[in-house]
Amino acid sequence: MNNRLESQMMLFSHQYPGAFTEVTPPQQGKEAKPRRKRNKNGAAATPKKRKLTADQVSLLEKNFCSEQKLESERKDQLAFELGMDPRQVAVWFQNRRFRWKTKKLEEEYSNLKNVHETTMLQKCHLETRVLKLEEQLLEAKKEIQQLQERDERAASKDLLEAVNPPFPEEFRVEEYDYGDVFYIPETHYINGMEWINLYM
C-alpha cells in the first residue's frame, strides 16, 4: 500500500512540479537561530545606532576636556554613569580625538599662513625701502662728486690768482726799455708811492 502511494506521489510530482514541498523536521538538541533582516540589496541590515542625548554628550565633552584618552576602568565607570556600552564610549572618544586633532592642525595651519603672509608683506616693504635708499645713495654720491669737482676748480683758481694776482683796470703796468712803469689812478694815489716804480 505504501509503495503504491509513493509511486503515485512521485508520478504526480513529475507532472506537477512544486506541488509538494519537502518538510524537514528540526534536529533535536539545536535551537533555530533568528535570522537577521536583510535590506533590498540582500546584505544584512545593521542595527540602528542609538542617538546620544544632550546630557550624555555634555558629560562626554566635559570628561574629554579633562582627559583625551580614557583608561579601561574609567571607561567602564563613565559608560555605567551614562547608561552606555563601554565600546560606544571608546568609539566616541576616538572620534572626538580625531576631530580635536584635525581642528588643532587647521588652527596651526591658519596661524602659520598668517605669519607667512605677514612676513612676505614685510619683505615687500623692506625691498621697496632698499630700492629707495639705493636711489638716495646714488643721488648723494653724485652731489658729493659735484661738490668735490667744484672745490677742485675753486682751489685751482685761487692758486692761479695767488701766483698771478689780477689788477683792477685802473691799475696797469706798461713795459719800457728802461723798465716797467706801474700806473696808479689819482684817486688811489698816496704821497710817497713813487718808490714803487723803483722795484718794477
Secondary structure, DSSP 8 states (H G I E B T S, - for coil): -HHHHHHHHHHHHHHSTTSS-------TT--------B-TTSSB---------HHHHHHHHHHHHH-SS--HHHHHHHHHHHT--HHHHHHHHHHHHHHHHHHHHHHHHHHHHHHHHHHHHHHHHHHHHHHHHHHHHHHHHHHHHHHHHHHHHHHHHHHHHHHS----TT-EEEEETTEEEEE--GGG--TTGGGGGGG-
